[in-house]
Amino acid sequence: MTQTDTPNGPILIDLDGEEAARPDMVDPVPDGTGATVVASAPTGRRSWPVLRWFLALAVTLVGFAISVATWDFTTAMIARNVYLGYGVAILVAICVALMIWLVLREWRGYMRLARLDALRSDVDAALVGGTLADAQHATHRVALLYRGRDDVAWGLSRYDERAGDAVDAEGLIALAETELVAPLDQQALREIEAAARQVATVTAIVPMALADVFVALFANVRMIRAIAEVYGGRSGTLGSWRLLRGVTAHLVATGAVAVSDDLIGTIAGGGVLTKVSRRFGEGVINGALTARVGIAAMDVCRPMPYVQVEKPGVTHVIKRSLTGLFS
């Protein structure tokens, strides 16, 4: 191997036909204690296929047991009294039909949430390293999601007129965000403001113990479902649990960022207000925490990241929601 050094220029190294060393070909590195350290590939998260199979089989067995017990009960009633037995059979058929309807409803809710996740992934991929064609495909899917909605009709028409003028992926995604998603952001912010106002009012006025806790829990769950519905992800009962899990994971992942944003300033303001009125100060703090949950729900349910539109802050949201409520 030779080395060429030019004055005032870069250093060029020629391997002279030698194969470049790969990480797996490098000798172990001593750690200073006589032992050697060998690099190993990171291991993924452990999966538990046995547990999944066990749960699936347990659910199947329980379903079989319920089905057999229902069949035996129905046939026994028919053998005892024909009219009463057929009445029971009709009730069982209605229950089965309602159960199928509920299952389809939950499945549709999951599919809506999965569609939002897929759109977010496509837009992220097109924004990071995709081409204009990838951005056109992703934004077209976003526009297709909101076709037929009156609250996005004007933005859809403007997007259709100006989408052909975009020259790069980022510009097209910014156009789609401004025309299609920004109006929905305003609706989601109104839902957050209403929930924060409700939690702050109940905390400040109702003197009952734990009343603010239950009201905050109810308001947050309803707010998250409303935000998902605004962005096209109407969910059922199980879908709401998935949303709660996603929002909680997002709050945990961005907890370190929240320390440096305006949430701390809002809570500090609520702490100062407690010197005047303890209940009013607690109301501001609880309202700020509700606003924080709502903003996290927007991040989870939004079909694209923030590109052109500025991400809302807790202080701005809580200021708008509590304007005129506390003097």
C-alpha positions in Angstrom: 0.0 0.0 0.0 1.4 3.4 -1.0 0.6 6.9 0.2 0.8 10.0 -2.0 1.1 13.4 -0.2 0.7 16.5 -2.3 1.6 19.9 -0.8 -1.4 21.9 0.1 -3.7 19.1 -1.1 -5.5 16.0 0.1 -3.8 12.8 1.1 -4.7 9.9 -1.3 -4.3 6.4 -0.2 -4.0 3.6 -2.7 -4.7 0.1 -1.5 -2.8 -1.5 -4.4 -5.4 -4.1 -5.1 -5.8 -5.0 -1.4 -9.3 -5.7 -0.2 -10.7 -3.1 2.2 -11.0 -4.4 5.7 -14.6 -5.0 6.8 -15.7 -4.6 10.5 -16.1 -8.4 10.7 -12.4 -8.9 9.6 -10.9 -6.6 12.2 -8.9 -8.3 15.0 -10.3 -8.2 18.5 -9.3 -5.1 20.5 -7.7 -5.6 23.9 -9.4 -3.8 26.7 -6.3 -3.3 28.8 -7.0 -6.2 31.2 -5.7 -8.9 29.0 -9.1 -9.8 27.6 -10.3 -8.9 24.2 -13.5 -7.1 23.1 -15.3 -8.4 20.1 -18.0 -6.4 18.4 -21.3 -8.1 18.0 -24.4 -7.2 16.1 -27.2 -5.6 18.1 -30.0 -8.0 19.0 -33.6 -7.2 18.2 -36.4 -7.3 20.6 -37.2 -10.8 21.8 -40.4 -12.2 20.5 -42.6 -14.7 22.3 -44.3 -16.9 19.7 -45.3 -19.5 22.4 -47.2 -16.8 24.3 -49.0 -15.7 21.2 -49.9 -19.2 20.3 -51.1 -19.9 23.8 -53.4 -16.8 23.8 -54.8 -17.7 20.4 -55.5 -21.3 21.4 -57.1 -20.1 24.7 -59.4 -17.7 22.9 -60.3 -20.4 20.4 -61.1 -22.9 23.2 -63.2 -20.4 25.1 -65.1 -19.6 21.9 -65.8 -23.3 21.3 -67.0 -23.7 24.9 -69.4 -20.8 24.7 -70.7 -22.0 21.3 -71.3 -25.5 22.5 -73.0 -24.3 25.7 -75.2 -22.0 23.8 -76.1 -24.8 21.3 -76.9 -27.2 24.2 -79.0 -24.6 26.0 -81.0 -23.8 22.8 -81.7 -27.4 21.9 -82.7 -28.2 25.5 -85.2 -25.3 25.4 -86.6 -26.4 22.1 -87.0 -30.0 23.5 -88.8 -28.6 26.6 -91.0 -26.0 24.8 -91.0 -25.5 21.1 -92.2 -21.9 21.1 -89.9 -20.9 24.0 -87.0 -22.7 22.4 -87.4 -20.9 19.1 -87.7 -17.6 20.9 -84.3 -18.3 22.5 -82.9 -19.3 19.1 -84.0 -16.0 17.7 -82.4 -14.1 20.6 -79.2 -16.0 20.1 -79.2 -15.2 16.4 -79.7 -11.5 17.1 -76.8 -11.6 19.6 -74.6 -13.2 17.1 -75.5 -10.7 14.4 -74.8 -7.8 16.8 -71.4 -9.4 17.8 -70.5 -9.6 14.1 -71.5 -6.0 13.6 -69.3 -4.9 16.6 -66.4 -6.9 15.3 -66.7 -5.4 11.8 -67.0 -1.9 13.4 -63.8 -2.4 15.5 -62.0 -3.8 12.4 -62.9 -0.8 10.4 -61.7 1.5 13.2 -58.4 -0.4 13.2 -58.1 -0.1 9.4 -58.7 3.7 9.6 -55.9 4.1 12.2 -53.6 1.8 10.2 -54.3 3.9 7.1 -53.2 7.0 8.9 -50.0 5.3 10.0 -49.3 4.1 6.5 -49.8 7.6 5.1 -47.4 9.0 7.7 -44.8 6.5 6.8 -45.1 7.2 3.0 -44.9 10.9 3.6 -41.9 10.5 5.9 -40.1 8.4 3.3 -40.8 10.8 0.5 -39.7 13.7 2.6 -36.4 12.1 3.8 -35.0 10.7 0.6 -37.8 10.2 -1.9 -38.3 11.6 -5.3 -41.0 13.9 -6.6 -42.9 10.8 -7.9 -42.9 9.4 -4.4 -44.2 12.7 -3.0 -46.9 12.8 -5.6 -48.0 9.2 -4.7 -48.0 10.0 -0.9 -49.9 13.3 -1.2 -52.3 11.8 -3.7 -53.2 9.2 -1.0 -53.7 12.0 1.5 -56.0 13.9 -0.9 -57.9 10.7 -1.6 -58.5 10.2 2.1 -60.2 13.6 2.4 -62.3 13.5 -0.8 -65.9 14.2 -0.2 -65.4 16.1 3.1 -66.9 19.6 3.0 -64.4 21.0 5.5 -61.5 20.2 3.2 -63.3 20.9 -0.2 -61.7 24.3 -0.7 -58.2 23.1 0.2 -58.6 20.1 -2.1 -59.5 22.4 -5.0 -56.5 24.6 -4.4 -54.3 21.5 -4.0 -55.5 20.1 -7.3 -54.8 23.5 -9.0 -51.3 23.9 -7.7 -49.9 20.4 -7.3 -48.7 20.3 -10.9 -46.5 23.3 -10.3 -44.4 21.7 -7.6 -40.8 21.1 -8.6 -39.5 19.0 -5.6 -40.8 16.6 -3.0 -40.6 19.0 -0.1 -42.6 21.7 -1.9 -45.4 19.3 -2.8 -45.6 17.9 0.7 -45.6 21.5 2.1 -48.5 22.4 -0.3 -50.5 19.3 0.8 -49.9 20.1 4.4 -51.0 23.7 4.0 -54.1 23.1 2.0 -55.3 19.7 3.3 -54.0 19.2 6.8 -53.8 22.8 8.2 -57.6 23.3 8.3 -57.9 20.0 10.2 -55.2 21.2 12.6 -57.5 24.1 13.5 -60.3 21.7 14.2 -58.1 19.5 16.4 -56.8 22.6 18.3 -60.4 23.6 19.1 -61.0 20.1 20.5 -57.9 20.5 22.6 -58.9 23.9 23.8 -62.4 22.7 24.8 -61.0 19.8 26.8 -58.4 21.9 28.5 -61.1 24.5 29.4 -63.3 21.8 30.8 -60.6 20.3 32.9 -59.4 23.6 34.2 -62.9 24.8 35.0 -63.8 21.6 36.9 -60.6 21.7 38.8 -61.0 25.3 39.8 -64.7 25.2 40.7 -65.7 21.7 41.9 -64.4 21.1 45.5 -65.0 17.4 45.5 -62.0 15.1 45.9 -60.9 13.1 42.9 -63.6 14.9 40.8 -60.9 16.6 38.7 -59.1 13.2 38.2 -62.2 11.6 36.7 -63.1 14.6 34.6 -59.6 14.8 33.3 -59.5 11.1 32.4 -62.9 11.3 30.6 -62.0 14.6 28.8 -58.6 13.3 27.6 -60.1 10.0 26.2 -62.9 11.9 24.5 -60.4 14.5 23.1 -58.1 11.8 21.7 -61.0 10.1 19.9 -62.2 13.4 18.6 -58.8 14.3 17.2 -58.5 11.0 15.5 -61.9 11.5 13.9 -60.9 14.9 12.7 -58.0 13.4 10.8 -60.0 10.6 9.4 -59.2 7.9 12.0 -62.6 7.3 13.7 -62.0 4.4 16.1 -64.0 2.0 18.2 -63.4 0.8 21.7 -60.3 -1.2 21.0 -59.1 1.4 18.6 -59.3 3.9 21.4 -57.0 1.8 23.5 -54.6 1.7 20.6 -54.7 5.4 20.4 -54.1 5.8 24.1 -51.2 3.5 23.9 -49.7 5.4 20.9 -50.2 8.8 22.6 -48.7 7.5 25.8 -45.7 6.1 23.9 -45.3 9.5 22.2 -45.4 11.3 25.5 -42.8 9.0 26.9 -40.6 9.4 23.8 -40.8 13.2 23.8 -40.7 13.6 27.6 -37.1 15.0 27.5 -38.1 17.5 24.8 -41.1 18.7 26.9 -38.7 19.8 29.6 -37.3 22.4 27.3 -40.5 23.6 25.6 -43.1 26.0 26.8 -44.9 23.4 29.0 -42.6 24.3 31.9 -43.4 28.0 31.5 -47.1 27.3 31.6 -46.8 25.1 34.7 -44.6 27.7 36.4 -47.3 30.3 35.6 -49.9 28.0 37.2 -47.6 27.7 40.2 -47.5 31.4 40.6 -51.3 31.6 40.3 -51.6 29.1 43.2 -50.2 31.9 45.5 -53.4 33.8 44.7 -55.8 30.9 44.5 -54.8 27.2 44.9 -57.7 25.8 42.9 -57.2 28.2 40.0 -53.5 27.4 39.9 -54.3 23.7 39.8 -56.8 24.3 37.1 -54.1 26.0 34.9 -51.7 23.1 35.5 -54.3 20.4 34.7 -55.4 22.3 31.6 -51.8 22.5 30.5 -51.2 18.8 30.9 -54.4 18.1 29.0 -53.2 20.4 26.2 -49.9 18.5 26.2 -51.8 15.2 25.7 -53.8 16.7 22.9 -50.8 18.0 21.0 -49.2 14.5 21.3 -52.5 13.0 19.9 -52.2 15.4 17.0 -48.6 14.1 16.3 -49.9 10.5 16.4 -53.0 11.0 14.3 -51.7 13.5 11.8 -51.1 11.9 8.3 -47.9 13.8 7.7 -45.2 15.5 9.8 -44.9 19.3 10.4 -43.2 20.8 7.4 -44.7 24.2 6.6 -47.1 24.5 9.5 -45.6 25.4 12.8 -46.3 22.9 15.6 -48.6 24.3 18.3 -47.2 25.0 21.7 -48.8 24.3 25.1 -48.7 28.0 26.1 -50.5 29.2 23.0 -53.2 26.5 23.3 -53.8 27.0 27.0 -53.8 30.8 26.6 -56.6 30.6 23.9 -58.6 28.0 25.8 -58.5 30.0 29.1 -59.0 33.5 27.7 -61.8 35.1 29.7 -62.1 32.1 32.1 -59.6 33.3 34.7 -59.1 37.0 35.1 
